[in-house]
């Protein structure tokens, strides 16, 4: 099965009034991995394979709920970057979508899915 791109672009920001910060983050979610790039001059890129994800959660403050944005938090077995987080519009939809992608990838690879471990 060929890797499919689910989302590619700039994630939402809690601080939507900071355009420089917004353009320094770039997110790619595929059917096999999540890649978060940060930086304008210097770049840092973190990649987490979906098969290594342990937990996908969401956090919203009151202001976030009003703006319909939230922080997606991903916990994985990756040694260098066991946790990543980013803000998205419609965070509940994205948490559910990423959890579904994780389940599907683990099933495809024959790995047992245990959320929240």
C-alpha positions as CSV (number, residue, x, y, z in Angstrom):
1,X,0.0,0.0,0.0
2,X,1.4,3.4,-1.0
3,X,1.8,6.0,1.7
4,X,-1.0,8.7,1.4
5,X,-0.7,12.3,2.6
6,X,-3.6,13.1,4.9
7,X,-2.6,16.7,5.9
8,X,0.2,18.9,4.7
9,X,0.6,22.5,5.8
10,X,0.9,24.9,8.7
11,X,-0.9,23.8,11.8
12,X,-3.0,26.3,13.7
13,X,-1.5,28.2,16.5
14,X,-2.8,29.1,19.9
15,X,-1.2,32.5,19.4
16,X,-2.8,33.2,16.0
17,X,-1.5,36.7,16.2
18,X,2.1,35.6,15.7
19,X,2.6,35.1,11.9
20,X,6.3,34.5,12.2
21,X,5.8,31.5,14.5
22,X,2.9,30.2,12.3
23,X,5.2,30.1,9.2
24,X,8.0,28.4,11.1
25,X,5.9,25.3,11.7
26,X,5.1,22.8,9.0
27,X,3.1,19.6,9.6
28,X,2.7,16.5,7.4
29,X,0.4,13.6,8.5
30,X,0.5,10.6,6.3
31,X,-1.0,7.1,6.5
32,X,2.4,5.9,8.0
33,X,4.0,8.8,9.9
34,X,3.8,12.3,11.3
35,X,6.5,14.9,10.5
36,X,6.7,18.2,12.3
37,X,9.2,20.7,10.9
38,X,10.1,23.9,12.8
39,X,12.3,26.8,11.9
40,X,12.7,29.5,9.3
41,X,16.5,29.7,9.0
42,X,17.6,26.7,11.0
43,X,15.4,23.7,10.7
44,X,14.4,20.9,13.2
45,X,12.4,18.0,11.9
46,X,10.8,15.3,14.0
47,X,9.3,12.2,12.5
48,X,7.2,9.6,14.4
49,X,6.0,6.4,12.8
50,X,2.3,5.8,13.5
51,X,3.2,2.2,14.4
52,X,5.2,3.6,17.4
53,X,2.4,5.9,18.7
54,X,1.1,4.9,22.2
55,X,-1.4,7.7,22.8
56,X,-3.1,10.5,21.0
57,X,-4.8,13.1,23.3
58,X,-6.2,16.6,23.0
59,X,-6.1,19.7,25.2
60,X,-8.3,22.8,24.9
61,X,-8.4,25.9,27.2
62,X,-11.6,27.9,27.4
63,X,-10.2,30.3,24.8
64,X,-9.2,27.4,22.5
65,X,-12.8,26.1,22.7
66,X,-14.2,29.4,21.7
67,X,-11.8,29.6,18.8
68,X,-12.3,25.8,18.0
69,X,-8.5,25.1,18.1
70,X,-6.7,22.7,20.4
71,X,-3.4,21.1,21.1
72,X,-2.9,17.5,19.8
73,X,-0.5,15.6,22.0
74,X,1.2,12.4,20.7
75,X,3.1,10.0,22.9
76,X,5.3,7.4,21.2
77,X,8.1,4.9,21.8
78,X,10.6,7.2,19.8
79,X,13.7,7.6,22.1
80,X,14.7,11.0,20.8
81,X,11.2,12.5,20.6
82,X,8.8,10.5,22.7
83,X,6.3,13.4,22.7
84,X,5.2,15.9,20.1
85,X,2.4,18.4,20.1
86,X,0.9,20.9,17.7
87,X,-2.3,23.0,17.5
88,X,-5.0,22.2,15.0
89,X,-8.4,23.7,14.1
90,X,-11.2,21.2,14.9
91,X,-8.9,19.3,17.3
92,X,-11.4,16.6,18.3
93,X,-11.7,15.6,14.6
94,X,-7.9,15.5,14.2
95,X,-7.4,13.4,17.4
96,X,-10.0,10.9,16.2
97,X,-8.5,10.9,12.7
98,X,-4.9,10.3,13.9
99,X,-6.1,7.6,16.4
100,X,-7.8,5.8,13.5
101,X,-4.7,6.1,11.3
102,X,-2.6,4.6,14.2
103,X,-5.0,1.7,14.5
104,X,-5.1,1.1,10.8
105,X,-1.3,1.2,10.5
106,X,-0.8,-1.2,13.5
107,X,-3.4,-3.6,12.0
108,X,-1.6,-3.4,8.6
109,X,1.7,-4.3,10.3
110,X,0.3,-6.9,12.7
111,X,1.1,-4.9,15.8
112,X,-1.4,-4.9,18.7
113,X,-3.1,-1.6,19.4
114,X,-3.3,-0.5,23.0
115,X,-4.3,3.1,23.5
116,X,-3.3,5.0,26.5
117,X,-0.4,2.8,27.7
